[in-house]
Amino acid sequence: MLPEDVKFYWRDDVSDRELVDLTRSHGGEAVAGWWDRVREHSLGWVSARRASGELIGFVNVAWDGGDHAFLIDTKTRPAYQHQGLGRAVVSRAVEEARSAGCEWLFVDYGPELIPFYVDACGFTPTSAALIKLR
């Protein structure tokens, strides 16, 4: 169960340094400067923070400027995994993409993430994996 002080934000001010730290916290490889390059191609992003300000969860919503949005860079700090945090940031991303007028939300994932994206988050398995937003 998530701590009560976790708050979720849409388009919060997230620094490159914070995302590099979050990525590395779970063994991911991150190169400084990647978020500064990627951010401009985003419809938005969802961040999850503790009251202390610590970034504990994140997902980016890239888009084509029209009907198609893409989930990328879903990340959860290890101490908060398997508590619903990832599902919560993805759920907020779905809401925000729908509110922005997108028709489809795509996500790519490996077989090990089927229980997360398909079972927990509601994506329909296809060769591209998507959710019909309207």
N, C-alpha and C positions, 0 to 999 in steps of 0.2 A: 504494500500500500504506500502511495506517495505521501511525503510529508505535507502537512496542511499549508505550509508557506510557499508552495510552488505556484508560480504564476506563469501564464502563457501570454506571449505577445506576438502581434503581427507587425512585421517590419521594424522591430526593435533595433536600436543601435548596437549591432554586434561587431566587434572588432576582428580583424584578421588574426590577431594574437590569440583571442579567446577561442576561435574555431580551430586553430592549429593545436592549442592545448587540449580541447575537447576531442579532436580526432586522435591525437597521440595517446589520450587517456585509455582508449580501448584497443590500443595496438595498431591503429591505422597510421598510414604514412601521409604526412601533410607537409607541403612546402610553403614557407612564409610567402605571403603575397597572393596566394591563390584566391582567397575570398575577395580581395580588392579587385581582381580581374573578373571574377564570376558575377559579383553583385549586380552589375549594370544590366545583365541579361535576365534578371529575375523579375517575376511578377511580384514576388515577396518571399518572405520566409517566416517560419514560426520558431520562436525561441522559448525555452522553458528555463526559468531562473528561480533560485531560492531567494528568500528575503535578503540574504547577504549580498545578492547580486551575482552569485556564482552561476555560470552557464552550465546547465546539466542536460539539456536536450535541444535538438535543432533539426529542422528539415528545410530545404530550399525548394522553391517552386519556380522553376524556369518556365519560359513560355515563348510562343512564336509571335506574340503581339496580337493574337486573335483568339481562336476557339480552342487551341491546344496548350495544355500546361503539362509539365513534367516534374515529378518528384525526384530530387537528387539529394545526395549528401545527408541522408537520415542518420542522426548520431545521438547516442545516449551514453552519458557517463556510466561506467560499469557499476558503481554503487547503486544506481537507480534503474538498472535493467530488470526486466521481468516484473515490473510493478505497474505497468500501464502507461508509462511516460511516453514511449515511442508511439503507441496507439493514439495517445492524446494529441501529440504534435501533428501526426498525420491527419487525424480527424479535423483539427483546426485548419490545416492546409486545404483539405477538401472543401470545407465551408467557405474559405476565402477565395478559392479558385472559382467556385460556383457563384459567389457574390460578384466576382469580377466579370461574369458573363461567359466564362469558359464552358465549352460543351464536353470536353474530354480531359481526363487527368490520367496520364500514363506513368508507369513505373517499371523499371527493369530490376530483376533480382535473380539471385541464384536459387537453386532448389532448396537449400537450407533455410531460406527466408519465406517459403510458401506458407508455413503456419502464421507468420507475422502478417505479410501483405494480403494474403487471400483469406485466411481464417479470422484473424483479429481485426484487420482494417477494411475488409469487404471488397477488395479488388477482384475482378473476374479474370481468371487465367486465359490468356490468349498468347499469341506469339509476341505481343508487346505489353500485355497487361494494362488494363485501363478501367476507369470508372466513368460511366455515362453521367454527366452532371446535370443535363436538362433534357 
